[in-house]
Amino acid sequence: MTDRITVRAPAKINLHLGVGGPREDGFHPLETVYTSIGLYDDVVARRSDSWSLTLDAASYVDAVGVPLDDSNVVAAAARALAGLHGHEVVAAVEIVKGIPVAGGLAGGSADAAAALVALDRLLDLQTSDDDLVRIAADLGSDVPFALYGGHALGTGRGEVVTPLPVSDGSLWWVVVPSTAGGLSTPAVYRHYDLLAPDASPVPAPATAVIEALGAGDVAALATALHNDLQSPAIDLRPDLGELIALGEASGALRGLVSGSGPTVVFLCAGADEARALAGVLQEDGRTALVANGPVAGAHLVNGL
């Protein structure tokens, strides 16, 4: 029995995001390749007689809009565990955010995954892995991947996750959060539907990205990167296109809107190239974070 548990979960990047036309239930079928990067949120859970939720955030994270009531996905994770086990799940929980909010990096999903693991371990619930993954899928499309980390293929709404082999060597990224506010994921999908009203119900396949990952070929991966939501995101926020052009002209192998945006990520040839690009972008007045991956999914940092 422990009094405090800290669980860390990573941000994700969609190396491939193929989006099909909307299904009858309103969701879009996806074929996506996830990768996890070394940019994290921590969830710290402490024993308590009542539920509480607080938040601390890095200086570059605008967390003003993050709710701390029952609408937060961490609270939803606690309710889901309570429903599964048939008794109340309470703790004093702190979210420590290093992943930008509403940035296309699945920070909320990371919080949900970390909360599931932290509360399960803190309260010795002994939830099976299958039940954790099932609950994660109910909480959000990206939450199962936040449990796994590494590289993975996502299908369905993205919640059906199949781990992919991880070759030797890291991918090096420069992550540039937006300073002009987030982009609503539903709004980007609506704009996608407006720009592509005749989109095929079958999303674009991820074959090229999977082959590049399997070969460990960073240059081939840069060429294969694909995001069907990039055009609608840039149409809504033209400054994102300008940022991609700047990063690619300054040494990136490829720039990409992450998920539904507005965070932009740049794939670089290596660590030195990533640090050099980050320096250029910082001189241009932007927050630029260097991160490598893939990294582990939600995992225990300490339990005291």
N, C-alpha and C positions, 0 to 999 in steps of 0.2 A: 504494500500500500504506500503510495506516495502522496505528498501534499501539493506538488506542483509538477506540471508537465509542459514542456515546450516542444511544439511540432512545427517544422519548417516545410513549406511547399513552394514550388517554383512557378515562375511565369512560363507561359507557353508562346511559341511562335508557330503559325501555320505555314509550313514550307510549301504546301499545296493546299488550296482551298477551292475545290470545284463545287459549284452551287447549281442544283437543278431547279426547275420551275416549282412553284409551291404545290404541296400536296393538298388533299381535301381538308386535312386538319389544320392547314395554314402554315405548317412547318415546311422548310425547304430540305430536300434530301441533299446530303453532303457526301463528298469523298475528300477526305483531308488527311494530310500527314502532319502530325504534331511533333514538335521537338521542345524539350525543356531547357531553359537557360538559367544561369546563375544569378538570377534576380528574384528575391524571395519576399514572401510574407511569413511572419511567425504568428502562431496562435499560442498564447500562454494561458493554461487553465489551472486554476487553484481550487482546492476544496473550499466549499462554502455552504451555508445553510440556505442560501437564496441565490437566484440567478442575477448576474450583472454582466454588462458588456461595455467595455471601454476601448479606446483606440489611441494609438500613437503612430505618427507617420514621419517618414524621412522628409527632409526639407524640400525636396523636389516633387513631393506628392501632394496634390491638392485633394484633401480628404474631407472637405467641407460638406459635400453632399452624401457622405456615407451614413446611412441610418444606424442608430444604435438601439433601436427598438425591436419588436418582434418581426419586423420586415427584413431584418438583416439575415443573410443566408446562414450565418453561424447559428443564429437562434433557430432557424429552420432545421439545421442539422441536429441540434439538440432535441427538437420535437420529434424528428424522425427516429432517433435512437430511443426516445422515450416510448414511442408507439410500438417499436419492435420488441422492446423488453418488458413493456407493461408496467413501467413505473417512472416516476419523475426523474428527469436528468437536470441537475442544477450544478452550477459552478460559477466562480468569478473568472470571467474570460476577458483577456486583453488581446486585441489584434494589433500587431506591429507591422505597419505597411511599408514595404519597400517597392511594391509593384504599383505603377501609376493606376489611378482609378479611371474606369470607363475608357481605357486606352487600347483595347483589343489584345491585351496580354493575359486575360482571364484571371485577374487578381481576385475577384469575388469567388471564382471557382477554386482558386488556391486556398482561400480562407475556409471554404466549405470542407474541402478535403482535409486540411490540417485540423479543423475542428472535430471532424468525425474521428480521426485517429487520436487526438488529444483527449477528448471526452471518454472515448472507449478505454484508453489506457489509464487515465486518472481514476475512473470509477470502476475499473476492472469488470467491464461489461462482457468481455470475451465474445465480441461480435465476430462472426465468421467473415473471412475475406469475401465470400460470395455475397453476403448481406451488405457489407460495406460498399461494394461496387454497385449493387442494386440500388441502395439508398442514394449513392452518389449520382447515378443516372437520373433518379427522380428529382434531385436538387438542381441539375443543370447539365447541359450537353457537354461542357468541358470538364466537369468535376471528376468523372472517372479517370481521365488522363492525368489530372493533377495527383491522383493517387499513384499512378504508374510511373510517370516521368519517362526519361529516355526518348526514343523515337517510337511512334506508334501510328498505325493507320486507324482513322476514325470514319465510320459509316453511319447510316441512319441519319440522326440529327447531329452526329459527331460523338454520340454517347456510347456507341458500340466500338470498343477499343481493342485492337489487336497489336500487341507489342511487335516491333520490328527489330532485327538484329542491329547492334551498335558496333560499328567498326572502330579500330584504333584511331586515336587522335580526336581533338576537339574542333568544333566549329567556333569561330570567333565573330562576335557581333558587336555593333554599336547601336545602342537603343536610344532613340530621341523622343522623349515624351512631348506631347503638345502643351504649349503654354496658353493656348486659346480655348481651353475647355475640351470636354470629351465629345464623342460622337455617340448618339444613341444607336445601339445595334439594331433595334426594330426599324429605326428611320433609314439606316443604310440598306437594310433588306427591302424596304418599301421602294427606295430609290432604284435598287437593282431591278425590281419588278417593272418599274416605270421605264428604265433604259433597255431592258431585255424582256419585253412582254411575251415573246415567243420562245423563251428559253426551253431547251430540252428538259424533260423530266429526269433524265439520266445525267448526273453531274460528270464533268470532265474527269477522266481517270488520272491517277497519280503515278502512272508507270515510270515516267522519266525521273521524277524525284526519287522514287524508291530505288531505281537502278543506280542513280548517282550516289545515294547514301551507301548502297551495297558495295560500290566500287571505291568508296572513300575519296571521290573525286570532287574537290571543292569547286573547281572551275565549271565542271559539268552541272553541279548542283545550282550554282549561280544562274546558269542559263535556264535551268528547269523550273526555278521558283515561279509559282503561279498563284494568283489570288483573284477570283472572280468579283470580289467585293472592292477591289482597289479602284476600278473606274468610277463606281458610284460614290465612293468615299472622296476621291479627288474632285469629282463633279460638285460635291457639297462643300469641299474645302480645298480650293485650288492651291493653297499654300503648301499642301502636302506634296503635290507634284513638283513644286519649286524646290522643296527640301530634298526630294529624291534626286533631282537633277544636280543639286549642289553636292550631295554626298558621292554620287557616282563620278562626278568630275573631280572630286578630291581624293579618289583612291579606292572607293568601295568596289567590290566585284559586282554587287547588285544591291539596289535599294528596293524595299517592299513595304507597303502598308501592312501592319500586323492585324490580321483578322478583319474586323470591321473598322479599325482605326480608332483614334487618329495617331497612335504611336507609329513611327516609322523605324524600321530596323534595317541595318546595313550589314550584309555578309562581307567579311574581309578575308584576305588570304592567310592571315595569321595574327598572332598577338601583337606584334610590333605594328603591323599595318592598322589594326583596330585602334591602338593607342594613338597613332599618328592622326587618323581620321577624327577621333574624338577631340583631339587638340584643335584641329581646324574648325570643327563645328562649335566648340566652346569659344574660340576666338570670334566666331560669328554671333555670339551671344546666346547660344542654345545649350540646354542641358543635354549632355551626351554621356551615356553610361556604357562602359565596356563590360561585356558578359560573355562567358563561353558556355558550351554545352556539348552534348546533352548531360544533364545532371539527374540525380535521383528524384523520385516523386516525394510525396509527403513522408517525412521521416522524423524520428525522435531526435531532438537536439540534446535535451537533458531531462531528467526526472529526479527531483530532489525530495 
